[in-house]
Amino acid sequence: MSDSVLIVLVVGAAFILAVLVYNIYQESQYRKQLRDQFGHANKDALLDSQVSSVRDGTQVQSVPNGNTMPPVNEADTAADASEAQPEPVATDKQTVPEASDSCIQDDAVTAAQPVAVADEKNASSENPAVRSDMEPLSRTMPIKGRKTLLDVRDMSKQPLPWFDMRFDYLAYIALYEPKELHAMPRLSSRSRFRLVGCTMDDRYQIAEPIPSVYYQGFVVGLQAISRSGLLTHEELAHFGEQANRFAEQMDGQLLLTDMNTFLNVARPLDELCARVDQTIAIHLVSRTNVSGMELRTAVEKLGFELGHDGAFYYADSNGEPLFNIVTLDNSPFTATLLENKNYRGFSMLFDIVHIPNGEKCFDQFMDMAVKLSSQLGLDLVNDKVEELSTEWLREVRRYVIDRQKEMKRVEIIPGGELAKRLFS
């Protein structure tokens, strides 16, 4: 071999090596940039990281990161724990799964039996969370010489399909005289409440300020569990004071659910809600860019529609949203930006508690992700910008099924009415 040939080979090899080194550098920069966009996850999204639920401040439409991906170990632990200890929630519940259900078992009501707030003064000395100076509320005791139209304790035994006594803290008000409801009471709280009234023909219905409709009494239900967590002792006591003012205004007698008994029932359910309230994120990223118009055309072709909040939503046959698509940096999609901007990719989100039939819907979710990946030339990756493996997808799918089984064990159907209330 001549020297000139050898020189050519050496130069060629050096050139090839330089190209490889440059490509490795480019790949490293690409991964670093995407990690910065996602919010870098220090651990593997599925195998090692801590699960952070929506309760921890990760909103469903926020930037997906390692916290949105479930770890295998935690999935196993949670599943084992739920199988070993399902009784605290299932035994103590008094539930009306759907508004159409017509009755509650009498013996179920006793688990959170209402007692007069006057008795809670004694409970406050045992629980420092309650103000030590709390006086009995003015409307907790009967007024001498007057009789209410209804008996508040009988009211507490009525089957009321609008409430679930596992997480609705109830106030019962029996009036001394028939009254119209001129305006809805102002019960300021971080949680929702419902007002049900008993009309003069002994029918319970959602109370509304309608002229010439007279009520004998009211039941006020404060939803004590939501994605914000369980209300505190102080917040329930504050609600009791507000319900007392409403009772004074309407000239009625007040009865409140026993606070300590209610919290003993609600805490196990709240713990379960925090455990199952997870969002799965799949990221589709480009090595260069994808135009907004091309992105919009592809996702709308699959049935997604752009929502007013800047995310794309895919709805089921009833119009209920199943999956949503957000930008990698959590900025909103808008019609103008989609026409003029290029994107590095997007994230598809699967909200476990709001999606019915998790096994079937997760398969549909992944099928859509694969189609979009193929059509737009995007890579399916996790938060460490690693391609999704078959094992990863299998574990996530199992995780979804296990969490939804936990919900069903306590009669909370994923995507159902109770789930919509608890995870709002």
Residue pairs with C-beta under 8 A, 6 or more apart in sequence:
30 287
30 385
31 385
33 344
34 285
34 328
34 344
34 381
34 385
35 41
35 383
35 384
35 385
37 328
37 329
37 344
38 63
38 64
38 65
38 283
38 328
38 383
38 385
39 63
39 65
39 383
40 65
40 383
41 49
41 65
41 66
41 67
41 69
41 382
41 383
41 384
42 49
42 66
43 49
43 66
44 66
44 382
44 384
45 66
45 68
45 69
45 382
45 383
45 384
46 69
46 70
46 71
46 72
46 382
46 392
46 395
46 396
47 71
47 72
47 73
48 71
49 66
49 67
49 69
49 71
50 67
50 71
50 74
51 67
51 69
51 70
51 71
51 74
51 278
52 58
52 67
52 68
53 274
53 275
53 277
53 278
54 60
54 227
54 277
54 278
54 279
54 423
55 227
55 228
55 229
55 273
55 274
55 277
56 67
58 65
58 67
58 68
58 279
60 279
60 324
60 349
60 351
61 309
61 311
61 324
61 326
61 330
61 349
62 330
63 326
63 328
63 329
63 330
63 347
64 279
64 281
64 283
64 326
64 347
64 349
64 383
65 281
65 383
66 383
66 384
68 278
68 279
68 280
68 281
68 349
69 280
69 281
69 382
69 383
69 396
70 278
70 280
70 395
70 396
70 399
70 403
72 395
72 399
75 395
75 398
75 399
75 402
75 403
78 275
78 402
78 403
78 406
79 402
79 405
79 406
82 272
82 275
82 405
82 406
82 409
86 409
86 410
88 268
89 166
89 268
89 269
89 272
89 410
90 409
90 410
92 111
92 112
92 166
92 264
92 265
92 268
93 108
93 111
93 164
93 165
93 166
93 265
93 269
93 410
93 411
94 104
94 105
94 108
94 109
94 111
94 112
94 164
94 165
94 166
95 104
95 164
95 165
95 166
95 411
95 418
96 104
96 159
96 160
96 161
96 162
96 163
96 164
97 164
97 411
97 413
97 416
97 417
97 418
98 161
98 416
98 417
99 161
99 162
99 417
100 161
101 161
102 159
102 161
103 159
104 159
104 160
104 165
106 157
108 165
109 156
109 157
109 165
111 165
111 261
111 265
112 165
112 166
112 257
112 258
112 261
112 262
112 265
113 156
113 257
113 258
113 261
114 152
114 153
114 156
114 170
114 172
114 255
114 256
114 257
114 258
115 255
115 256
115 257
115 258
116 136
116 140
116 141
116 254
116 255
116 256
117 136
117 137
117 140
117 240
117 244
117 254
117 255
117 256
118 136
118 137
118 140
118 141
119 258
120 130
120 134
120 237
120 240
120 256
120 258
120 259
121 134
121 135
121 136
123 130
123 258
123 259
123 260
124 130
124 131
124 132
124 134
125 132
127 233
127 260
129 232
129 233
129 234
130 233
130 234
130 237
130 259
131 234
131 237
134 237
137 240
137 241
137 244
137 254
137 256
138 244
138 248
139 173
139 244
139 247
139 248
139 252
139 253
139 254
140 244
140 253
140 254
140 255
140 256
141 253
142 148
142 253
143 176
143 253
146 176
147 176
148 174
148 175
148 176
148 217
148 252
148 253
149 174
149 175
149 176
149 177
149 178
149 216
149 217
150 174
150 175
150 198
150 216
150 217
151 174
152 172
152 173
152 174
152 217
152 253
152 254
152 255
153 255
155 172
155 174
155 198
155 217
155 219
155 255
156 170
156 172
156 255
156 257
158 204
158 219
160 196
160 204
160 219
160 221
162 194
162 196
162 206
162 221
163 170
163 194
163 196
163 219
163 221
164 418
164 421
165 257
165 262
165 265
166 265
166 266
166 269
167 223
167 224
167 225
167 266
167 269
167 270
167 422
168 194
168 221
168 222
168 223
168 224
169 221
169 222
169 224
169 231
169 236
169 239
169 257
169 259
169 262
170 219
170 220
170 221
170 222
170 256
170 257
171 219
171 220
171 221
171 222
171 239
171 240
171 243
171 247
171 254
171 255
171 256
171 257
172 217
172 218
172 219
172 254
172 255
172 256
173 217
173 218
173 219
173 220
173 243
173 246
173 247
173 250
173 252
173 253
173 254
173 255
174 216
174 217
174 252
174 253
174 255
175 215
175 216
175 217
175 218
175 250
175 251
175 252
176 251
176 252
176 253
177 251
178 200
178 214
178 215
178 216
179 214
179 215
179 250
179 251
180 209
180 210
180 211
180 212
180 213
180 214
180 215
181 197
181 207
181 208
181 209
181 210
181 213
181 215
182 209
183 209
184 195
184 209
185 195
185 220
185 242
185 246
185 249
186 242
187 193
187 220
187 222
187 239
187 242
187 243
187 246
188 242
189 222
189 231
189 235
189 238
189 239
189 242
190 228
190 231
190 235
191 222
191 223
191 224
191 226
191 228
191 231
191 235
192 222
192 223
192 226
192 421
192 424
193 220
193 221
193 222
193 223
193 239
194 206
194 220
194 221
194 223
195 206
195 207
195 218
195 219
195 220
196 204
196 205
196 206
196 207
196 218
196 219
196 220
196 221
197 204
197 205
197 206
197 207
197 215
197 217
197 218
197 219
198 204
198 215
198 216
198 217
198 218
198 219
199 205
199 213
199 214
199 215
199 216
200 214
200 215
200 216
202 216
204 219
207 215
207 218
217 252
218 246
218 250
218 252
220 243
220 246
222 231
222 236
222 239
223 421
224 230
224 231
224 236
224 262
224 266
225 231
225 266
225 269
225 270
225 273
225 422
226 421
226 422
226 423
226 424
227 277
227 422
227 423
227 424
229 270
229 274
230 263
230 266
230 267
230 270
231 239
233 259
233 263
236 259
236 262
236 263
237 259
240 256
240 259
243 254
243 256
244 254
247 253
247 254
269 410
272 406
272 407
272 410
273 422
273 423
275 403
275 406
276 352
276 353
276 403
276 404
276 406
276 407
277 352
277 353
277 423
278 352
278 353
278 399
278 403
279 349
279 350
279 351
279 352
280 349
280 350
280 352
280 362
280 396
280 399
280 400
281 347
281 348
281 349
281 350
281 383
282 347
282 348
282 350
282 365
282 366
282 369
282 380
282 388
283 328
283 345
283 346
283 347
283 348
283 380
283 381
283 382
283 383
284 345
284 346
284 347
284 348
284 369
284 372
284 373
284 376
284 378
284 379
284 380
284 381
285 328
285 344
285 345
285 378
285 379
285 381
285 385
286 343
286 344
286 345
286 376
286 377
286 378
286 379
287 379
289 342
289 343
289 344
290 342
290 343
290 344
290 345
290 376
290 377
290 378
291 341
291 342
291 343
292 333
292 337
292 338
292 339
292 340
292 341
292 342
292 343
293 338
293 339
294 376
295 338
295 343
295 346
295 376
296 306
296 333
296 338
298 372
298 375
298 376
299 312
299 325
299 372
300 306
300 312
302 314
302 368
302 371
302 372
303 314
303 315
304 312
304 313
304 314
304 323
304 325
305 312
305 313
305 314
305 315
306 312
306 333
306 335
306 338
307 313
307 324
309 332
310 326
310 331
310 332
310 333
310 334
311 324
311 325
311 326
311 332
311 333
312 324
312 325
312 326
312 333
313 321
313 322
313 323
313 324
313 325
314 321
314 322
314 323
314 324
314 368
315 321
315 322
316 322
316 356
320 415
321 354
322 355
322 361
322 364
322 365
323 348
323 349
323 350
323 355
323 365
323 368
324 348
324 349
324 351
325 333
325 346
325 347
325 348
325 349
326 333
326 346
326 347
326 349
327 333
327 343
327 346
327 347
328 343
328 344
328 345
328 346
328 347
345 378
348 365
348 368
348 369
348 372
350 361
350 362
350 365
350 400
352 358
352 400
352 403
352 404
352 414
353 403
353 407
353 414
353 415
353 419
353 422
353 423
354 414
354 415
354 419
354 420
354 423
355 361
355 414
355 415
356 413
356 414
356 415
356 416
357 414
358 400
358 401
358 403
358 404
358 414
359 397
359 400
359 401
362 396
362 397
362 400
363 397
366 393
366 397
369 380
370 380
372 378
373 379
373 380
379 387
380 387
380 388
381 387
381 388
382 388
382 392
404 414
407 413
407 414
407 419
408 414
411 418
412 418
412 419
412 422
413 419
